[in-house]
Amino acid sequence: MTDLEKITNQILAEFETKYNVREQTLKLSRALIRQCSLSIRAIHRHEFQEARQMLTEVQRMSREMQKPLSPHPDLLYTGYALDALKETVEANTLLAIVVDEQLPSPEELHVPGNVYLLGLAEAANELRRYILDLIRHDQLEQGEQLLTWMDNIYATLVIVDYPDALTRGLRRQTDVLRSILERTRGDLTLTSRQQRLEAKLQRMEGKADKEA
C-alpha cells in the first residue's frame, strides 16, 4: 500500500467516525428540541411540576448529545447542536423567571457563554406570550414583574459589543428583543390605563347612584 493510500484510508476512517457521530447528534438534537418545546408549553399552561420533570430529562439528553462530541468540537459548534443547546437554555431560564427562582448558570446547563446568552434572549421573547396570558386574566402585577425581567435581560444583552463570530448573532437577537419588549410594554400600559379608567367610571357611577 502506498503512502497516499494509507493517508487516504486514515482520512476516510476519520470521516466515517465523524459522520456517525453527526448522524447521532442530529437525531438527539431533534429529540432535545422537541422535549424543550414540550416543557415550554407546560410552563405556559402553569404546569410547573411537569415542566421541571421534563427539564430534568432535557438535562440528561443534553449530556448524552454532547458526550460523543467532545473529540469533535467542529460538530459541537454546528447549527443543529447549538440550536438544541440554545433551546435548553431557553426552557430552563424561562421556568426560573416565571416561578421566581435563581437563574441556572451556563456551567449548570453545560453550555458555552454565547449559547447561554442566545437562549436567554429567546426566553425573554417567550415572556411576551406569558405576559399576554396574564393580561387576559387581569394579572397585571405579575405581568409588570416579568416585564422588568425582559427589561433587565435586554439591558444586559445590549452591552455585549463583540463580533457575531463570537456571539453567533446575538446582536440581531437583541434587536428583535427590543422590538418585542416595547410592544409588550405598550400592551401592559394600555391595559393598565383602561383598568384605571373603568375603575374611575365605576366610582363616578356609584357616586351618582348615591346622589340620586
Secondary structure, DSSP 4 states (H G I P E B T S, - for coil): --HHHHHHHHHHHHHHHHHHHHHHHHHHHHHHHHHHHHHHHHHHTT-HHHHHHHHHHHHHHHHHHHGGGTT-HHHHTSHHHHHHHHHHHHHHHHHHHHTT-PPPPHHHHT--HHHHHHHHHHHHHHHHHHHHHHHHTT-HHHHHHHHHHHHHHHHHHTT----HHHHSSHHHHHHHHHHHHHHHHHHHHHHHHHHHHHHHHHHHHHHHHHH-
